[in-house]
């Protein structure tokens, strides 16, 4: 008798309620998220369908009857909230760039539009990998997502650096820009200094910085550690995800992008709102960028402690 794969679950129809794509989702988390959207005057279902149901390679989560908790499903649901916000950020940034909206410089709008487009692709790929038991490629993408988050924050902090990024005309120039200004923790140092000025200490000797370095080291070593393994990964009994650590870290970093961007660029929210009301803002998602800021930040407390994911990552590799 052929065993049916849990990944072969039927994807709900286009008009179905979003929660049907997350079997086993915590009712409390769903109610809380929908309440946040409703309080902001936003329709969750329609925007979820536009941003998540329309993703390349979208699939609903498999139903795992043996799962004892909703942890994995809740994580994907929180991750998908970040995907919605990034798509909204891209729509608003694109409109801001086209219209020269005040609040950010032209190069900053350009950088945000480019990076949010790349983040959307990477998040879609990570989501698909997380549901298909491919942990090593997922880890590599999670590290790339983290680097793009740092780059987006640096562009908001340093307008002249945004000018240099926008001036890159070739792959070689972009690679040189990356080596000189982003790689090797350079971007993180600039971010830490700016956050320190507003009362958040992320210097190298803090627990957060140490945790971040340990996770990035593990994610960066994924390609090498994979070459040393002789056994293929297999789905763990009772788990929706094999690589929850990568999805967790990416979600955590997207939450940081949302929260920190408002701290390092206090005019950003107003700028996003202005960009969304401009003449050439064709995407309805653009109007979500500003109000979703507070909703995403409010979800940080629903994400489990990062140290737990770090310990899982370390144990597995």
N, C-alpha and C positions, 0 to 999 in steps of 0.2 A: 504494500500500500504506500503510495507517495505521500510524503508529509508536506502539508501546505505551509509555505513560508509565511511568517508573520508580516513580511513586507508586501505580501500580496493582498492586503486589505483594500476594500473598495473605497475610492476617493469620493466623498460626498458631492452631490450635484452642485453646480455653480451657485444656485440660489439658497443653498442650505445654510443654517446657522453656523458661524465659525466654530463654536464649541464642538460640533460633530467631527471636526478634523483633529481633535485632541481627546481621544477616548481616555478616561481616567483622570482628566484635569480636575484639580481641586475646586470644588464649588465656591469655596470662600475666596480663592484668588480670582476666579472668573467674575464673581459678583463685585469684588473690590475694583477690578480694572474697569468694568463696565460703568460702575458708579463714578469713577474718576472722569471717564469720557463724557458721561451724561452731565455731570456737574459743570463741565467746560462747554456744554452746548454742542457736543460733537457726536455724530452717529458712528458708533464703533463698527457695526456690521458692514456697512457699505464701504467704508475706507479699508477695512480688513480685506474685503473681497478684491478691491482695486490693487492693493499693495502686496498682499500675501498670496491670495488665490491666483494672481496673475504672474507670480514669479516663474522664471524658467526652471523646469524640473520640479515644480511644486508637487508634493505628495502629503497626504494626511499621515498622522502618526499611526503606527500599527497598534492594534489592541493586544496587550500582553496580559493574559488572564492571571498569570502567576505573580505579577508585580504587587508587592506589598505596600508600596507608597506611590504617591503622585509626583515624586521629586523630578524624575526625568521629563515627564509631560509638562509640569509647571515650568521647568527650565526652558523648554522649546517655546512655550507660550510667551515667556518674558523676552526671549531672544527675538521672537517675531514682532514684539512691540518695538524693539530697536530698529528692526528692518523697516517698519512703517515710517519711523521718524527719519531715518537716513534718506529714504525716498522723498519724503516731504522736504527735507533739507536741500536735496539736490534740485527739486522743482523750484524752490524759493531762490536758491543761489543762482540758478540759471537765469531766472527772471531778473534778479538783481544785477547780474552781469550785463544782460542785454539792455537794461534800462538805465544803467549807471545810478542805481538807487543809493541814496546817501546813507551813511552809517558805517559803511566799509569802503575801502578803496577798490578800484577796478580790479587790481591784481588779487586782492583778497577774495572778491566774488569769484574770480576765475579759478583760484585755487580750491575754494570750497566746492564749486561745481564739479571740478575735475576729480577731486578726492572722494566726494560723496558718490559720484558715478562708479568709481572703482570699488568703493566700499560696498555698494549695492550688489555688484557682481560677486565680490568675495563672500559676502554674507549669504547670498543665494547658494553659492558653491559649498560653503561650510555646512549649511542646513542640509543639503542633499547628502553630503559625505557623512554627516552625523547620523543620518537615518539608514545608511547603507553599510555600516560597519567598516569604514575605511579610516582608521585613526591616524595613520601617519600623514597622508595628504591633508587631513583636517588640521593637524598640528601645525603644518607649514603655513597653511592659509591663516590660521589664528595669529601666528606671529606677524604675518604681513598686515593683517587688520590692525594689530597693535601699533605697528610702525606708521600706518596711515593716520591713525588717531593722533599720534604725537605730531605728525606733520601738519595736520589740520589745525591743531592748537597753536603750533609755532607760527603758522601763517597769520593767525588772529593776533598773536602777541607782537610779531615783528613785521610791520608793513613793508619795510625795505627788502626783507627776505622773500616776502610774497612777490615783490617786483622781480626778483632774480628768478624765482620759480616760473613766473609767467613768461619770462624772456627765453626760457629753454625752447629751442627749436628742433632738437634732434635727440635721439636716444642717448648719444654720448654726452651731450650737455646735461640731460636729466640725470644720468648716472653720476656725473661729476658733482652736480648739485647735491645729490643724495649723500655721496661720500663726505663732502665738505661740511654739510650743515645738519644732516639727520642721523647718519649711521654712528655707531659707537657710543650711543647715549647722549650725543650732542643735543638733540632735540629735547630729550627728557630733562637735561640740566637747565635749559632755558625755561621750560615749563615749571620746573621745581622752584626756580628763582622767582618767577612771577607769582606762583601760588603762595610762596612764603610771604610775599609782600602784602597779600590779602589775608594772611593768618593761617595758612595750611602748610604744614611742614612735611615735605616729601623729599627731604635731603637724603643723601646716600646711606646714612646710618640708621634710618628709621625702619621699623618693622615692615611697613608697606614697601619701601624701596627694596629691601632684602627679599621679600616675597616675590615682588615683580621680577627681580633679576633671576631668581631661581626658576620661575615659571618660563620666562623667555629663554633661559639656557636650555631647559628641557625641550621646549617647542623647537628651538633652533637646531637641536641635535637629532631631531626626528629622522631626518634623511640618513644620518650615519648609524643610529641605533637600529633602524629598520634593516640595514644591510647585515647586521650581526645576528638577527633573529632567524631561526630555522623553522618556526611554526607559524602558520597563518592564523590571523585573529579569528575568533568565532564569537557569536552572540552569547552573552552571559544570560543564563536562565533568570527570568523575572525582570530583565532590564530592557527598556526601550532603546537606550543608547549604549554603545560600547565606549564612546569617546566623549563622555559628558564634560570632561575637564576642558577640552578645547572650546566647546560651546559656552561653558561657564565663563572662561577667561574672556572670550570675545564679547559676551553680554556685559560683563563687568566693565570692560574698556569702553564699550559704547555708552554705558551709563556715565562713565567719567567724561567722555567727550561732550555729552549733553550738559552735565553739571559744570564742568570746568570752563567750557566755552562761555558760559554766562558770567563766570567770575573774571576771566582774563579779558573779555570783551563785553563790558556792560551794555553797550549799545546794540549788541547782536540781536536780541529779541525784537526790539523795535524795528531794526533794519529788515529782519525777516518778515515782519508783519507788513512793512511798507512794500517790500518786494512782491509779496503775495497779492497786493491790491493794484499792482501796476498793470498797464494795458496789455502787455505781452505775456502775462502769467496764464498760460492756457491750461496748465495742469491743476485740477482741483486739489491735488495733494499739497500744493504750495501753501494753501491757507492753514494747513495743519502744523507747519514747522514751528511757529511761535507758540501756540497753545499746548502742543505736545511736549514742549520743554519741561514744564512743571509735572506733567503726568509721568514722563519717563523718570525724572529725578525721584518722584514719589515711590517708584517701584523698586528703587535700590534696596530698600529694607526687606523686600520679598526675596531677594537673592541670598542664597546661603553664604556663610562666611567664606572668604577666599582661601583661607588657610586649609579648609577641608579639601577643596579642589586641588590645591598644591600638593597636599599629602598623597592624594590619589594618583596624581601625575607622577610623582617621585616613585611611588611603589611600583607602578606599572612599567617604568622604564629605568 
